[in-house]
């Protein structure tokens, strides 16, 4: 556990990052694919556009431009598998190219 603004927050034990290289970045269809995949895991999965956040729940649709680095962190019983899956999805251009 770590303190955040006086509150205790869980430390995410699994982290990783990947660059958005698909033509359209993260919007519409790719965002939905990421959200749907994240929802298949029990782990809490978050991502940010900077290594120190702010962090967003990966189970909620979001947007990010092509070339951005997505930083992921996950915690829970299947966190390692979840992290590998979401990073793989992004690295393989969401299966669209």
RAJOFEN-V380478 format. One record per pair of residues at least 12 apart in sequence whose ideal C-beta (glycine too) atoms are under 10 Angstrom apart, sorted by the first residue. I is the first residue (numbers start at 1). GAP is how many residues later the second one is. Records with the same first field share a line. If there is no record, write none. Layout:
# RAJOFEN-V380478
I=GAP  GAP
This chain:
# RAJOFEN-V380478
10=34  65  66
11=62  64
12=31  32  33  34  43  60  61  62  63  64  67  71
13=30  60  61  62  63  66  67  70
14=29  31  58  59  60  61  62  64  65  66  67  68  69  70
15=31  36  56  57  58  59  60  64  68
16=31  54  55  56  57  58  64  67  68  70  71  74
17=30  31  34  52  53  54  55  56  70  73
18=29  50  51  52  53  54  68  69  70  71  72  73  74
19=47  48  49  50  51  71  72
20=29  44  45  46  47  48  49  50  70  71  73  74
21=45  46  69  70  71  72  76
22=44  68  69  70  71  72  73  74  75
23=43  70  73  74
24=39  41  42  69  70  72  73
25=38  39  40  41  42  43
26=21  23  35  36  37  38  39  40  42  44  64  68
27=34  35  36  37  38  39
28=33  35
29=65  67
30=31  33  34  59  60  63  64  65  66
31=27  29  30  31  32  33  63
32=29  62
33=28  53  56  57  61  62  63
34=13  24  25  26  27  28  30  36  51  52  55  56  60
35=22  23  24  25  26  27  51
36=23  25  53
37=21  22  45  48  49  51  52  53  57
38=19  20  21  22  34  36  44  47  48  51
39=19  20  21
40=19  38  41  42  45
41=17  18  33  35  36  37  38  40  41  42  44  45
42=34  35  36  37  39  40
43=15  30  31  32  33  34  35  36  37  38  39  40  42  43
44=13  14  15  29  30  31  32  35  38
45=12  13  14  27  28  29  30  31  33  34  37  38  40  41
46=12  13  14  25  26  27  28  29
47=15  17  23  24  25  26  27  39  40  43
48=16  21  22  23  24  25
49=13  15  16  19  20  21  22
50=18  19  21
51=18  20  22
52=19
53=18  20
55=16  17  18
58=12  14  15  16  24  25  28
64=26
70=16  17  20
72=12  14  15  18
74=12  13
